[in-house]
Amino acid sequence: MKLAKHLLTLAAALLCGIAVQGQTTDSVDVIHYDVALDLSEFSPFSGVATLDMRLTRPCAKIGLELIGTVDSILVNGVAVAEPDIDSIGTASIAIGDTFTVTVYYHGRHNVESYGFGGFHFDNNMSYNLGVGFGTDPHPVGRAVFPCRDNFTDKATYTLHIKSHSGWTAECSGLPQSRSVDGEGCELSTWVIDQPVCTYLVGISQAAYNRYQTTAGGYPVTVGSTTLGTNTMQSVFELLDTVVPMFERCFGPYRWGRIGYIGTARGSMEHVNNIALAAQAMTSVFAEGQATIAHELGHAWFGNLVTCKEEGDMWINEGGASFTSEVAREATSGRKRANRYYQENLEKVILTTHITDGSYLPLHGMPHAITYGSTTYDKGWMVWHSLRGYLGEERFYAAVRQLMERCAFGNLDAYEIRDSLSLYSGVDLTEFFDFHVFNAGFVDYHVEATLSNSTNVSISVRQRTVGTDAVAHDNRVPIVFYNAAGDTCKRWVCFHGADTTISRMTLPIVPEYFVIDPNCEISDAATVGSVSTASGYDATEIAHFELRANSAEHNATYWVEHHYAPAFDIENVTGVVRPSNRYWVIRSSCPFNKGTEARFHYVRSGYSNSSTPDLDRGFYERSSTLDSMALLWRRTSREPWQVVTHRHTTDANDGYMLLDNLQTGEYTLAVIDSNLISITQACAVPVDAVLFPNPVRQGQPLSLEVPVEGTFETTVLDTSGKQVWHQSGCLNGLKIKPELPSGTYLVRIENNFISLQSKLIVL
Ligand SMILES: [Zn+2]
């Protein structure tokens, strides 16, 4: 749906009006916190907090949250007789009026049972982590100062920190001043000028070793108690590339400066003062770099535009995880970023429903798993998929507009949907219905008829995993390849479960095609490619290997690995239990003699495997391996047939082995060998016809074979010795080999195909 321009402006104002008034359900809105903390004696510490607030609804009293002991409370400078943090009288205050509440208090080391959220006083460092996994509500600003702990009441802050003697502070905000008192304690002041939630205020003190630099024009401070400058310099070098990339993609960085501190426990996106798990800082390893990027990405996803309710945490966490992919793309290129993304996709499809208890929609996440894998990892998938769905340029333009118009506001999933629809001009209703408001995944099966011309016909079917719902308004990228390696991409867009396009005209004559080879959408499939060039190649992400030392042809193979049961397999006689996944091998070389193909299997729960859940529900007991077979069909118009039982000896984590690779669909199944037998499909297809057969000595016979172009015909006797040969044969040719009576094998081959048939000479 394209929206009219005047509607666009009107609706934009409306959406962001909603966005910045997220706190309408509360009776009070905190405008500013002034917090003075004396941390010089560690825990317990003392504090004075003055909150500037506005009453938004009539009420006689309000409550604040604090983990600590209240010494006294003043309202508009007047001491309250019996101070109670849960019940502060506001009867004399009119709606809309601003007033101040000052709280004198003591707090102490207080950390949730997960060991994460709260105020940590360790031997060498004091720091807070603003969110608790197991707390309710999740924000735990209250471990540090009295506040309104939620995701919508955003305020500005002034922080005054008295540090332990010889230590210095690192906090959220811009540093205003630092001095040292007569006892050697640092006194510092910090100002956060932008409205942020309580959970984003980070406070820390330690004997910091500081590394200071700039990135993208912003000052950067890194504080660590253990690392030297050289290590910090190499670990944070990625910011030079990542900050400009994030600004190009998501709009300006709004927070003035960038700061990280190393902590013993976990990482947390405090504004200007990101807490970073120590292990992420110790070396330049991929996971650590991803964490550095993820936390910085929160400067847009979460800190600037925040979920309105915890049940939409995917907006914050899925968005930040997506930014770590964007960072990988900036530092290492799209190919590596795709690999990183596909590893996440596989993890989500194989394990997230186990980790989180079931297949769950992103929206309305239950409290206990607010910070579960669905939120982070499936949330990432959906942001990634939106980029593919809208197209790179349109997506980033819409996200930048969202960040601009709804800056410092709150949105729920519906408002994200409507905002992005508006800013992109693409109606995202159906996309959100399936990917955000529903559980599960969609996988696409594409069959195309390529007729050696620029015209192709295509049919697309979908299969869903973890849901009975159907995805509508589908967009599936298909890339066609010709003999010279030229490509052209077409998006197949359709409503409903499937579609057929009887004629599509391309600028090239395609030899084959691949579904989404550039990983643009989050369908339930991974894709990789292998080549025969080096004799051995593997695509781990598609669970496939090639041993090609004796390969007849040099060729590249694309391998689609679909995490859904193959179509039509359940009705094959003799199939007792089909697997939950299938491969499609695509190439311009449809048959490659001497190329051993290896299809990965993993016994469920085998912990030494990198993917112990790959065959969960299909391959549970090692004895099953005896009845497991690999099935193949060249296209979905042909029947499935068993092509091999052969496998590596490892019953837990191994490969089904196939001698001569042929393009087409493959899947694993447990079969009943009494009902289905092995067909040497990849060496002896049934469709070579010699006529007549049997033939009398000296009589001609015709070759009726579905082979394009010329081919070689070879006749072998029962000992395998060649007894007759002719080159340059064509379909329909009559041959007249001089053969004594007996049984022979006729082999018909060219660069692309190898057929065999038994011949009886009478
Ligand atoms: Zn995060």
Boltz pocket constraint, residues with backbone or C-beta under 6 A from the ligand:
constraints:
  - pocket:
      binder: B
      contacts: [[A, 269], [A, 294], [A, 295], [A, 298], [A, 316], [A, 317], [A, 320]]
      max_distance: 6.0
